[in-house]
Amino acid sequence: MKQKIKNIWNLLKTAFKEWWEKDPFKESAVIAFYAIFSLPGLLVVIVTIAGYFLGEDAVNNRLSSQISSALGADTAKQIQDMIATASESKKSVWATIIGVVTILVGATGVFAQFQRSLNIIWEVKTDESKSGIWSVLRGRLFSFGLLVAISFIMMASFMITSLLSAMGDWLSSQFSDSLLVVVQVINFIVSGLITAFLFAIMFKFFPDAEVKWKHVWWGSLLTAILFLLGMFALSLYFGKAEPGSGYGAAGSIILILLWVSYTSMIVFYGAQFTHTYAEQQDGYIPPDKNAVGEPGRKV
């Protein structure tokens, strides 16, 4: 048992050392920059897909509640205004087509950059001899497919957590509040497992490497735990320190940049842990058919 704990600690330390060497601050800042421009389109796609099944008002309210708890009511309102502006109807067919294309390009932009950042962690890069317009289009379609998949998973999460919340309200009205606590704990665990599954999908499919499912589970679970703890810590920090208050009207943008940057660093550590764990288990993880290993990478 003592040896197993020592091995886990060494794995965490090795992953941290490699994560630090790959400059996560720069990569998270790049993701935050892309997120500002991708956010309206990204949220429009999620709201449209989930809203088709659950109703856009319900999805918007849920989304607003989640953003408000993380970034504050003012930021949540500004993001809702961004969604409304991005999704408003156009006056002509061509304007509608251009608007839809712009939304899709914006929505998939942050995914494309996230893939490039994960490639740095997995020490692979796109094969330039196979790059071109079709490669770019394939990458965008792949990003959009993942976006749709994530939208459906978020929709399932919304339905499950709503059901558990309703169950908790009913139990608290019929029985003691102790049962409500049990339901809240179950709700938290379910949310954590769904979050871990989302990270598992990202770690499996985003890097241009032959990542196996067995490689991603522990890393995605660790990332989900760190992500939920980080969200809680950030909500406390934003509530107490109000880091965006000194920027006036741009305060909400600053909060979004900080939130995306901090959470991206957490996700990148989880990805690095997954990479380190995979190499300890199976040795060299080769690039896929559309990529090559970074120069100097150990084989």
N, C-alpha and C positions, 0 to 999 in steps of 0.2 A: 504493500500500500504506500509506504514511504517513498519507494523508488518510483512508483507511478506518479505521485504528486511532484516529485523532483523532475521527472520527464516532461510533465505538463508545464511546469514553471520554466524549464529550459526552452521548450517550444515557444512559449509566450515571449520570452526574452529574445530569442533568435528572430522571431517574426517582428518584434518591435525594432530591433537593430536594422533589419533589412528594410522595414517600412520607413524608418528615419532616413536611411541612405538614399531613398528614391524621392525625396523632397515632396512629402505629402502636402505641405503648405502651398506650394506652387500649383500642384494639380487640383487641389480643392478650390483655390482661387479661380482657376480657369473654369471649373465646373460651375461655380457661383456666377461668373460672368455670363456663361452660356444660359444658365437657368433664368436669368432676368429676362432674356429675349425669348426663351422657349416657354416660360411659365404660362402665359395666356393661352397659347395653342395647346399645350399639354393638358391644362385643366379643362379646356373646351372639349377636347376629345374624350377625356375621362367622364365628364358630366354628360356628354351626349350619349355615350355607350351605356353607362350605368343608368342614366335617366330614362333611356328607352324602355327599360324593364321595371325600374322602381319609381319613375317620375322625377323630372328634373328639379322640382321644388324640394323634394325630400333629399335628393343628393346634394343640392346646393346648400340646404340647411345643415346637413351633416358635415359637409366640407367646411362651411363657415365656422361651425362649432370647433372642429379640429384645429383650424388655422388660428382661431381666436385664443384657444387654450395654449397654443405654442408661441404665437407672435403678438397677441393682443387684439382687441376689438377693432382698433383703427386700421391696423394692417389687414385684418380680415375683410373689412369693408372695402378697402382699396383694391384688394385682389378680386373681390366680387364685382367691383366696377370694371376691372380689367377683363374679366370673363364676359360680362355683359357687352362690353364694347367690341371684343373680338368675335362674338357669336351673333351680333345683330345682323339682320337681313340686309342684303345689298339691293341696289336699285335695278341692276341689269344682270343678264345671264353671265356675261363675261366678268363682271365685277364679282359675282358670286363664285365663279370658277377660280378666279385669281385669289379671292379671299380664302377659299378652301385649301388651295395649294399652299398659300402662305402659312396658314394655320398648321398644316401637316408638316411642312418643312421646319417650322419653328418648334413644333412638338417633338420631332425626332432629332433635332439638333443636339439637345443635351444628352440624348442616348448615345449618339455617335461620338461625342466627346468623352462620355463615360467609358465607352468601349476602348478608346485610345488610351485613357488613363489606366484601365485594367490591363491592357497590353503591356504597359510599362512595368506593372507589378509582375506579370507573368513572363517578362523579358522576351517578348515576341513583337513583331511588327508586320504590317501588311506587306506582302510581296509586291515590290514596285513593278516587276515585270508583268504582273497580272492586274495592276490597277488601271483604271480608266473610267469612262462615263458609266459603263455597265456595272463596274464594281461599286461605284458610288450609289447608283440606283438600287443595286442589290442590298447594299448596306442600309439604305434608308427604308426599303421595304421590310428588311429584317427588323429594324428598330420599330417600325410601325406595328409589325406583327407582335413584338414583345409588348408594346404599349397596349394593344388590344387585349392580350392575355392578362397583363397586369390589371387592366380595367375590370375584367371579369372576376379576377381574384379579389380585388377591392370591393366589387359588388357583393360577392359572397361574404366577405368580411362584414360589410355593412348589414347584410341580412342577418347573419349570425349574432353579431353584437346587439342589434336591435331586438332580436328575439330574446336574448339573454337579459337585456335591460327591461323588457316588458315582463319577463318572468320574475325578475327581481322586484319590480313594483308590485306585482300580484302577491308574491310571497310575503313582502313586508306589510301588505294590507291584511293578509290572512293570518300570518304567524308572527314570530318575534323577528327583530331586526338582525339576529345572528344569522338567519338564513340568507338575508340580503348580503351580508358580508361574504358568505360562501359563494353566492352567485357572482359578486364583484370579483372575487379571486379567480373564479372560473373564466369570467370575461377577460381578465387580464392575461391569463395563461393562453386562452384561445387567440387573443390579439397577438401575443408574442409568437405563437406557433405560425400564424399566418404571415407575420412579418418575416420570420425565419425562412418560410417557404419562398417568399418573394426574393430574398437575398440569395437563396439557393439557385433560383432560376437565373438571376443576374450572374452569379459566379460560374454557373455551368455554361451558359450560352454566350455571354458577352465577350470573354477573351478569345482571341484567335489562337487557341491552344486546345489540345485534346484532353479536356478536363472530364473526369468521370464523376458520376453521381456520388460515389463513395467518398470522393475528395471533398465535397462541398458541405456535407451536413453539419459537421462540428463547427466549421468556420461560419456558416450561416446562423447557427444557433448562438454562437458567441457574439456575432455582429448584432443580432436582434436584441440580445440582453444589453449590450453596450449602447445600442441605438435608443432603446426605451429609457435607459438611465440617463443618457445624454439629453434626450428631449425633455425629461423632467428637470434636469439641472439647468438647461437653457431657458425653460419657461420661468424658473425661479430667478435666474440672472436677468432676463429681460424685464421681469416684473419689478425687481428691486433696483437694478442699476439704470434701466431705461437708456441703453446705449445709443438709441436713435433720436433721443430728445434734442440733442444739440445740432441736428441737421435740418430742422424745420420740416418743410414739405417733403424732403427726400428721406425723412426718418424711416418710413416704411420700407423703402428700397434698401437702406442700410441694414435693417433687421433681416430682410430676406437674404441679403448677401452673407451676413454673419451666420444665419441659421444654416444655409446650404453649405457654406464653407466648413463649419464645425462638424456637421453631420457627415459630410463627404470624407473628412479625415477619419471618422469612426469607421465608415464603410470601407475605406481603403486599408485600414488596419485589419479589418475582418478578411478582406481579400488577400492581403499579404499572409495572414495566418493560414488561410486555405492553401495558398501556394506553398508555404513552408511545410505544412503538414503533408501535402500531396507528394512533395519531393522526398520527405522522410519515409513515406510509405512505399512509393514506387520508383524513386529516383528521378531521372530526367523526364520531364513532361514535354513532349514534342509539340511544335506548332502544328496547326491544321494545314490543309492543302492550299489555303490562300495566304499563308503567312510564312515567315522565316524567323529563326532565332536571332536575338540581338547579338552583335559582334562581341566576342569575349565571354559569352554565356557558357557556363560549365555544362558539359554533356556527360 
